[in-house]
Amino acid sequence: MEELRNFNGYDLYDRLINYTDEQFEDWLRYLGLLYPKNSRPCPKCNSPMTTRKVKDADKYPTYRCNNYKCRHETGFFVDTFFAGLHYPLKDVLHVSYMWCRTWQKFKARHKNEHGTHRSVFNSYISDFIWRRLFGGPDAMYYLWEQIKEQYPLQT
């Protein structure tokens, strides 16, 4: 996770352009945001699970329990932050970077041009407080560290 400290545009585009999807998944595993390959515990019997490709399915494999009595299967992103997002992993990183770096500028411009409606004022305050505490060059680190705390991987 320390790799995200001082994360900048060059680092972002290096991962988005130069990493294959598999290398990108390995990098997310290294950060602790995805389960390691073939070492996810089964939620039913706690035996190790392995990945297996499913014919005619999307590009992500499923996890299957190694215990022959159980054979429970679960999706690749189940019990992670990425469950149910339906976006490519690289897009999620790109959007999170843009939120950390440019959302504040976009919001300030919109506020100057159109004002702030009362219905969005509370979200502006919470966003302001978060940025006051965690903003700056390490914003990506703090964002993903908090996501990692909210969505811990079961071991």
VENTA-V101454 format. One record per residue. N is the residue number from 1. RES is the residue in one letter. PHI is phi in whole degrees, 0 to 359 (none if undefined). Layout:
N;RES;PHI
N;RES;PHI
This chain:
1;M;none
2;E;300
3;E;298
4;L;276
5;R;292
6;N;55
7;F;293
8;N;236
9;G;299
10;Y;296
11;D;297
12;L;300
13;Y;289
14;D;299
15;R;286
16;L;288
17;I;264
18;N;273
19;Y;271
20;T;288
21;D;300
22;E;292
23;Q;295
24;F;294
25;E;298
26;D;297
27;W;295
28;L;294
29;R;295
30;Y;301
31;L;285
32;G;87
33;L;262
34;L;234
35;Y;293
36;P;298
37;K;301
38;N;55
39;S;221
40;R;279
41;P;281
42;C;291
43;P;290
44;K;267
45;C;240
46;N;67
47;S;283
48;P;292
49;M;246
50;T;242
51;T;274
52;R;212
53;K;284
54;V;252
55;K;298
56;D;58
57;A;251
58;D;292
59;K;288
60;Y;270
61;P;284
62;T;248
63;Y;261
64;R;231
65;C;294
66;N;281
67;N;290
68;Y;294
69;K;278
70;C;259
71;R;53
72;H;294
73;E;244
74;T;217
75;G;290
76;F;296
77;F;258
78;V;300
79;D;66
80;T;235
81;F;300
82;F;278
83;A;296
84;G;78
85;L;284
86;H;60
87;Y;232
88;P;300
89;L;301
90;K;295
91;D;294
92;V;296
93;L;295
94;H;298
95;V;296
96;S;295
97;Y;295
98;M;297
99;W;296
100;C;292
101;R;260
102;T;242
103;W;299
104;Q;297
105;K;292
106;F;298
107;K;295
108;A;296
109;R;296
110;H;298
111;K;296
112;N;294
113;E;280
114;H;238
115;G;83
116;T;240
117;H;285
118;R;301
119;S;291
120;V;257
121;F;299
122;N;298
123;S;292
124;Y;296
125;I;295
126;S;296
127;D;295
128;F;299
129;I;295
130;W;300
131;R;294
132;R;295
133;L;279
134;F;238
135;G;290
136;G;99
137;P;293
138;D;260
139;A;300
140;M;299
141;Y;301
142;Y;294
143;L;299
144;W;287
145;E;295
146;Q;291
147;I;297
148;K;297
149;E;290
150;Q;284
151;Y;236
152;P;291
153;L;279
154;Q;285
155;T;242
